[in-house]
């Protein structure tokens, strides 16, 4: 049975079309050349990143922050020297993942119980499976023998029997395999297991998920929307907050803009995406220091 318990599952549904933190400007699109970023530029980016970090909450009780926040700081080392690129706000940020460590044994027990149940069911039908497999093999051997004798017509006549034997075997397996039960176990295992908060300065483009609805925005936020994603393995909410220079296009996507008088390394537009169990997202939102983001884009 497949489960995503020990893998990072919460993927951001917001499209952040961003340049890489190590080199601002795609090497395939840069028409001139790259230059090293200056100490002053790297210092300002670091300051903005630390400011954004300071707005995030600590891990809730019974949870941990997966990656040391000190390792969230990634400063661009190079930038394209194209005239337009040099004037474009730099994109940088990080995603902080929180993981619940309480109850890991209970989650593991769910998996163990499901595996044990499946194995027990397989043992119950094993005699029938063995008989069905033997029947299938017997017909296969007969067909092979006829083919060796070049009696292709005789082999063809046995084909319906072979297909029937195969369906008989599959029908027995289907009595044991229960995709719905496996999916339900996976969903319970993954429920409220991880949460992530993605914070980016100057994304080029941000789009929300299907069914997004406006929610009460923090003071001076440009936009605040929330939507739900339901799948076989998890039930996740996403809450997106935008601060600073943003413009919505006709398709509903948001494009990061330029703040008058601010250098490219400054924060012109900030996106904050909270993703996790619906109840966890609701309880986390009040713990985020949203005024910090608003102040960073003034």
N, C-alpha and C positions, 0 to 999 in steps of 0.2 A: 504494500500500500504506500502510495506516495504521500508525503506531507511536507509542508514548508516550514516546520517548526524551527529548524536551526538555520534558516536562510532569511536574508532580508527580503521581505515581501512587499512592503509598502512602497510602491513606486509612485513617483509624482506624476499626476496626470496633467500638470501644467507644463506647457512647452516653453522652455526658456532657451531661446536660440542665442547661445552665448559663445564667445570666443574662449579658447583654452586659457587657463590661468598662467601658463608658462610663456605664451607668446600671443600678444594681442594682434589679431589679424591673421586670417588663414594664409598659409604659405602659398597656396595655389592662387589666391586672389591679390596678394600684395604685389603691386606693380613695380615698386622701387626696391627697397631692401629693409631689413630689420635693424633696429638699434637696441642697445641695452637700455633698460629703464634706469633712471637716475636714483640716487639715494633718497632725494626729496620725494620723488614720486612713490617709491616703495614705502617710504615712511608714512605718507598720507594714506595710501591704500591700507597699510597695517592698522592705522588709527581708525579708519572707517570699519574695518573688519572687527576690531576689538570693541568698538562702540556697538555694532550689531550683536556681537556675542553677549554683551552686558545686558541686553534686553531679554535674553532667553531665560527661562526658569531652570532651576536645578532639577535633577531627577526626582520624581515623586518617591515617596516611601515605598520600598520594595522594588525599585527600578534602578537601573544604572545608565550612564551615558556610555555608549559603546566605544566611541573614539575619544581619546583625551582632547578636550577643547584646545589645548596648546597646539595640536596637530591640525586644527581646522584652518589655521592661518596659512594661506598659500598666495604669495605675492608674485605678480607677473615679472618675469626676468627680462623679456624682450617685447618690443612693440614695432609694428610696421610703420615705416616713415612716409607712406602715402599721405598726401596733403589732407584728404578727407578723413582718413583713419586717425591721423594725429589729432583731429578735432572731435572725434567721436568719443563719447563717454566710455570709459573702460568698464568692462563687465567682470565682476568677481563676487565671490560669496562662498557659502558652504551649506551643507545639510547635516544637521545634528540628529542622530538616531538614538532613541531611548528604548531600552529593552527591559521587560519585567522579569525579574529573577525569582520573585516569590512564586510558588506554585509550579515550578518547573517539573518537580517530581510528579505532581498531579497530571500535568500535560503528558508527560512520558507514560504515565499509567494508562491514559486513554488510548495511546498508540499500542501499548503492550496488550491491552484487553482486546482491541480490535484484531490484532494479529493472531492472538490466541483463539479468538472466536472463529476466525477464518480457517485456521489450521484444524480446529475441531470439526468444522463443517466438511473440510476436505477429507478428513479421516472417515467420516460417516459415508461419504459417497465413493470412497476409493475402490471398493469392490466393483461397483457399477462402472466407474471410469476405466478400471483395468480391463473389464470385459468389453467395453466399447472400443478401447484402444486395440485390444486383441482382434476384435472383429474387423476393424479398419485395416490392421496390418495384414490379416489373412487375405482380404480382398486385394490389397496392394500387391501381395506376393503372387496372387493368381494373375493379376494384370501383367506383372513383369514377366511371368512365365510365358504367357501368351505372346507378349511382344518378342521374347527371345525366339519363339517359334514363327515369328512374322505373321501371327494370326491377329492382325490389327482390328479386324471386324469383331472378333471375339472379345478383345480387350475393350473395345468401345462399348460393347453391350454391358460390360460390368461397371462402366463409369457411373450410371445412376445409383448403383448399390454403394459405390465408394462415397458419393456425395451424401447419400442417406446416412451412412455410417459416421461421416464427419459431422453432420448436423446432430446426430444422436449424442456424440461426444460433447459437442458445444452446448447442447441443451442441459446436460448434466452439470457442466461447469457453470452455466448461468444460474443454476439453482443455488450455487455457493457464492458466486460473485454478486455483490450488492453495491453497485456504484453509488447509489443514494446514501447508503449507510456510511460508506467510506468518505464521501464528501462531507457528510454531517460531522464525522469525527474530525476531519481536517479543519473544518470551520471552527469547531469548538476548541481544538488545539491552538489555532491561530488567533482566537478571539482575545483582543486587548493584550497581545504579546509584544508588539512594537508600536512605536510612534515616531514620527519624524517631523522636524521643523526645518524647512529650507528657506534661507535668507539670501537674496542676491541683490547687489547694487547694479543698476543699469542693464537689465535684461533687454534684448532687442525686441522680443515679442513674448507675450503671455496669453495663453488661451485657457478658458475654464472648461470643466467637464459638462457632459450632457445633463440637463435639468438643474443647472446652477441657479440659485436664487439669491437675491440681495439680502444681506443681513445687516444688523445695526453696526455701522462703522465706528471705529475709534475716532476721536477728535481729529479733524483735518485729514482724514484718510481719503484718498481719491476714490477708492472702491473697496467693497467688502462683499464677497460672495462665498456661498457654501453649496456643496453638492455631495451626493452619496453614490458609492459604487458598490454593487452587490455582485459577488461571484460565487462559484461553488466552494471556494476555499476561504473566503473572508468577506467581512462586511465593514467597509471603511468610509469615513467621511473625510472631505477635504475642505478646508477653509482658507481662502485666499484674500490677503490684504495688500493694497497698493498705496504707496506714499510717494509724493513728489510729482515729477513731470510725466504724466501718462496721457495718452490719447486713445480713445476707442475707435476702431475702424468699423466699416459697414458690416463686417462679418461677426462683430462682437469681440474680436481679439483686441488686446491692449498693446500699444506700442510705447516703449520707453522713449522719453523725450530729452530735451536739453534744458537745464536750469540756467537762466540768464546770468552771466558773470561768473559762473563756476568753472573751474578747470576740468579737463577730461577725467582726471583721476578722482574727482570728488563724487559723492553720491548724488546723482541727479534724480533717479527713480529707484525705489526699493520695493521688492516683492517679498512677501512673507507667506509661506504655505505651510499649514499645519495638517498633518495626515495621520489618521489612526482610528481606533474604535470610536464610534459616535459619542458615547458618553465620555470617553477620555478626551476627545477634542473639546467637548463642551466644558469640561473641568479645567483644561489647560489654558484656554483662551484668556481667562481673567488673570492668569499668572504672568502673561507676557507684557513687558513694559513697552507698549505701543508708542507712547510719547517719545521714546528714544529714537525710533525710526523717523517720526515726523520731524524731530529736531535735526536729524542728520541730513535732511534734504532741504533745509531752509537756505 
